[in-house]
């Protein structure tokens, strides 16, 4: 009888394992349905979906090529910001997935943000008149591999899948986007590239992009000692224009090198942000499930110090020694948005008078600025200093360089509520506002690079 029971249990385990191997391991968008352009009233954006299987391979190279070709055609024709989103644990590219729906809403909000009258006027003054297009790309992978009742048992499996996915075809696709942006920006319309990743999607991004993100530090910061990058200005460049990690679910030790090197440099005032990590102060899964999951993975690993032990045990953003900034509600703001626990993926609002004043830089007031005024104001924008945006305020720790390009931000629970509560009006309005300012600053630097290559100088 015991033998029969053992065989039955073994058979059940095998059946569950086989079903998990095939559960939702599929393509949700056929190639001819993988890209769309939406225009309703004053809202306009494009969205493509590219999907990867459990090994990080394309579900369909035809699908990937279709999305890439559409985005490339748009960017070569009109000024465009390409926004990539990599979802996290328990999500995929199913048409009904909440992350996909909220990404659409975020693209609409970003389109509204970057095409507000003051931005349109500024671009016209700087010689880039017209609308700025938004092209979103949703990268779907197998973040959900079992039915809901079993989903929390997949920590180790999905974490490994995230790192695996980031090292295969997904990395190739991102590198192609980076090459496309560089190629267009040499002579074509100005093109921005922002990558946003959440949870184990952060693990995907870490595997795919951290070599590109950390390379400029290794090339400019010595192994020991400090370096001044201000005179003559040496600007660091990462992947695209900006990478944003929201509640990333990978260990802080993988960020150790970036944290150490970036803290030993003094940056030029024209330096743009490279990596923005946003970590909710009340993220339960990363504060409880993640350390427990890491405990069993560390049983055979040697630990050299208490500092190292903490870094390998906790997720990026939960190691206090790496935190550089805080994001909280702005007590001086007239508008702070609805509570992050409320329904909805974000909502647009008008800029208040203080935010309209020359992008909070240069204090240009109400007069129409010259091109020279705008360039000076935008380049001087301190995106790692104190930044007020839509009822929130980003504040650096004492002694943090206001031009630091690598930010690790502890976020109030009133802005990101827990692990998954980031698609809410407070956080998304901050994020689209921050992206708009970062792209405005980067566009000036890109113009200067073009002029330098052409041997000309703008007035």
N, C-alpha and C positions, 0 to 999 in steps of 0.2 A: 504493500500500500504506500509506504514511504517512497519507494522508487517511482511509482506512478505519479505521486504528488510532485516529486522533483522534476520529472519529465514534463508534467503539465506546466509548472512554473517556468521551466526553461523555454518551453514552446511559446508561452505567453510573452516572455521577454523578447524572444526572437520576432514575434509578430509585431510587438510595439516598436521595436527597433526598425524593422522593415517599413512600417507605416510612417515613422518619423523621417526616414530617408527620403520619402516621396511627398510628404505633406507640404503643400504649397511651394514645392520646388519646380516652379513653372514660370512661363512668360505670360504676363497679363496684358500687354499691349502688342498687337501685331505690328509689324514694321510700318504699314500704311496708316496706322492710327496712333503712331508714337509721337507726332508733333502737331501742334495746333497754334493758331494765332487768334487771339480774342480781342475784340474792340467793341466796347459798349459805352456809349456816351463819352465821358472824358477818361475812361479807363482803357488801357491797352497794354497787352503783354503777349509774349510767346512762351510756350512751354513744351519741352521735349522730355520723354521718359526713356532712359536707357537701363536695361536690366541685366543682372549678372546672376549666375547660378551659385551653388554652394561651394564651388571651387574657385570662384572669382572669375570664371570665364563668361564671355558674352553669351547671353541666351541666343542672340542673333546678331551677327556682324552687320547684317543688312539693316536692322533696327538702329544700331549705333551709327552707321554711315548716314542713314536718312536724317537723324537728328543733327549730327555734326554738319552735314551739308546745308541744312536749313539755317542753322545758327550762323555758319560761316557766311552764307549769302546775305543774311540780314546785317551782320557786322561790317561786311565790306561795302554795304550800300549806305548805312546810316550810323551815326554815333550810337553805341550800344553798351550796356552793362550786362555781362553774362553772369548769372547767379546760379551756382551749383549747390544742390542740397543733398546730403547723404543722411538718410534716416538711421535710426538706431534699433535697439532691441525691441522685439514684439511687433515690428512693422515690416512692410514690404511695398511693392508697387501696385497692389490691388487698387482698382479705381475707387473703391469705397474707403480706402485707408485714410484715417484722420490727418496724418502728416501731409499726405498729398493734397487734401482739400485745403489745409491751412497754408501750405506753400503757395497755392494759387492766390489765396487772399493776401499773402505777404507780397507777392509780385505786383498785385494791383496797388497796394499801399506804397511800394517803392516807386512805381510809375508815377503816382500822384506826388510823392515827395520830391523826386528829382526834376519834375516838370512844373513845380510851383513857380509863380511869376518871377520871384527874385532870382531863382536859379536860371530861368530862361533868359532873363535880362543880362545876368552875369555872363552866360555863355555867348550871347550876342556881342557884348562889349569885347570879349576875349577872342572874337573871330570864329566862334563855333555856333552859329545861329540854329534855331530849330529845336525839335523835340528830341529827347534822349530816349532810345528804345530800351526795353527790358526783356531779356531772353533768359528764361529759367530752364534749368536742366535738373530733373529729379533722377538721382541714381538709386535704383532699387536693387537690393540684395536680400538674401534670405535671413532677415532679422527675426522672423517668426518661423519656427520649425516644428512646433507641436500645438495641439489644441490648447485653448485658454487655460483649462484646469491644470495643465502640466507646465505652463510656460516658465515658472520660476526655477524649474529643475534644469534649465538649459543654460545656466550662467557660463560654465566652462566651455560648453560646446559652441555657443554663439560668440563668445569672446574670441575663441580660436578662429571661428569662421570670419569674424571681422578682420583680424590680422591677415588671414589667408586671402580674403577678397581684395584687400588693399595692395597686395603684392603681385597681382596678376593683371588681367585685362583692364580692370578699373583704373589702375595706375597708368596704363598705356593711354586710356581715353583722356584722363586728366592732363597728361603730358602733351597730348595733341592739342587740347584746348589752350594750354600755355603757349605752345609754339604758334598757334593761330593768332593769339592776342599779340605776341611780339611781332609777327609778320605784318599784321594790319596796321599796327601802331607806327611802323616805319614810314609809311606814306599814305595810308588810308584814313578813314574816320577814326576818331579817338575811341578806343575800346577798353572797357574795364572788365575785370574778372575777379569775382568774389566767391569763395567756397565756404559753405556753412555745414557743419556736421554735428549730430547729437548722439549722446550715449555711446553705444558700441559703434555707431557711425564715426565717432571720434577715433576709435581704434582703427577703423578703415582708413581715415585720413592720416593718422599717425604713420601707418605702414606705407601709405602711398606718397606722402608729401614731406615728411620730416627731414629727409636728406636735403631737399631743396630749400626748406625753411631754415635749417641750421647751417647750411654751407657758408653763407656770408659771414657768420660769426667766426667760423674756423678760419676764414680767409683774412679777417681783419682784426681779431682780438687775439693777443698772445696767450700762450699756455698759462703763464703766470704774469701777474702785474696788470696794470690798467692801460687804457688807450684813449686818446682824445681824437674823435672823428670830426671835430668841428672845423679846423683850419689846416689845410684846405678841406672843404666839406667832402666827406666820403659817405655816400648814401647806400644803405643796405637794401637789397631787394630779395624777397622770398618767392613764393609761388603766386603768380598773378599779382593782384593788388592787395588782397587781404584774405586771410583764413580765419574763420570764426568757429571755435569749438564751444558747444553748449553742453554743460554737464558731461564732459567726456569720460567714458568708462575705460580708461587705461591707466596704468600705474604711474604715479608721479615720478618714479625713478627714470622713466623714459624721457622726461623733460629736464632732468638734472643738468645735463650739459648746456641746454639753452638758458636755463636760469642762471647758472654759474657765469657763463661767458657774457650774457647780455647785461648783467649787473656790473661788469667791470669796464664798461665803455661809457663815454660821454658823447652824446649824439648831436649832429647838426640840427639846427632849428627847422630845416626843411625836410627832416626825416619823416616818412610816413609810417603808419603802423603796419606790421607784417602779420602778427598773430594775436588775436584777441580771444582769451579763454574766459568764459562766463560760467561760474559755479554757484549754484543755489546753496544758501546756508542751511536749508532744511531738506536737502536731497537725501531721503532715507535710504533708498537702494544703494547709493554709492557710499554711504556712511556705515551701513550695516552689512548688506549682502556682499558688497565688493570686498571688504577686508576679510570676511569669512571665506569667500571664494579664494582669495589670495593666500590665506593661511595654509591651505592644503597644497597649493602650488609651490610654497616656499620651504616645505619640510626638508628638502634635500639641498637647498641653496645656502651657500656661505654668506654671512652678513658681517661686514667689516666694522660697522659703527651703529649707534642708535639712530643717527640721522639717516643712514642708508636703510636701516630696518623700517623706519617710518615711511620713507619714500617708496619702497617696493611693496608696502602693505596697503597704502591708501591710493585713491584715485587722484589724478591731476586736479588741482583746485582745492583739495582737502589737506594738503601739506601747507601749514601756515607759513613756513619759511619761504615758500615760493610765491605767496600772494603779494601782489604789488598795488592793487587798487580795491576800492569798495564802490558798489553801485547801490544807491539808496533813493528813496523818495526825496524830492527836493522840497524842503519846507518853505522855500520862498516862492514856489511856483503857484500860479493861479489854478492850474489844471494838473491833476495827477492820474487821471484815467480811472476806469472801473477796477475793482479788485481782481487780481490775477485768477482767482477761483471762479470768476464769472464766465459764462459761455462766450464763445466767439473767438476769432483768430486774430483780432486787431482791428483798429478803426482809425481813420485818418482825422487829423485835426489841423487847424490853421496855426501857423507859427505866431507866437506872441511877439510883442514889439521888441523885447530884448533879443530874441533869437533872430529877428530880421536884421539887426544891426550888423551888417557886414559879416554874417556867419560867425558872430561872436568874436571876430578878430579884426583888429585895425580900427574899430570904432569910427566907421565912415559916416555914421549918422544917416540922415534922410537925403543928402545930396546924391546925385547920380555919379558914381565913382568913375574914374578913368581906368583904362586897362592896367596901367602901372599900379594904381591904388589896389585894384583887385588882386593882381599877382602878389603884391607884397603882403596883403592881408591873408590870402589863402595859404601862402607858403609858411607864414608865421603861425598858423593855427596849431595849437598845442593839443593834439588828440590823446596824449597821455597825461595831460594836466587836468585841471578841474573843468569838466565839460557838463553843461546844463542842456538837457534835451527832454522835451515833452514831459515835464513833471518829475524827471529823475536827475540825479547829479552823480557823475563819476568823479571820485576823489582819490588821488594817489596817496600812498603811505608817505610819511615824512622822509625826505631824502631821495625819493624816486625821481629820476630824470623825466621832465615833462615831455620829452621827445622820445622816450623809450618805445621801441617798436614791438616789444614782446610784453603783453599785458596779461596778468592772471588776476581776474576780478572776482571777489566774493560778492555775491548778489543777494540782496535782501529778499526774504520770503514774501515780501509784499510786491515784488517785481517778478520773480520766478518762484512759483509755488511747488516745491518738490522736484522730483526728477523729470516728470513729463509736462509740468505746467509752464512751458515757455512760450507756446503759441497763444499769448494773451496780449491785450492792447498795450499794457505798460512796457513789456519787454520788446515787443515787435516795433512799437513806435520809436523806442530808443535805438533799436538796431538799424532800422531803415534810415533814421536821422544820422546815425554814426557813419553808416556806409556812404550816404550822400556827401557828407563832409570829407570823408577819406578820399572819395573819388574826385571831388572838386579839387582838393590839394594835389592829388596825384596827376590830374590832368594838366596842371600848370607845370609840374616837373617834366611831364611827357612832352609838352610843347617846347620846353627849354632843351631837352635832349634832341628833338628834331632840329631845332635851330642850330645847335652846336654841330650836329652832323652835317648840316647844310652850310655851315660857316657863316651864318647870319646872326644878328643880335636884334632882339625886339626892343622897342623903346620902353 
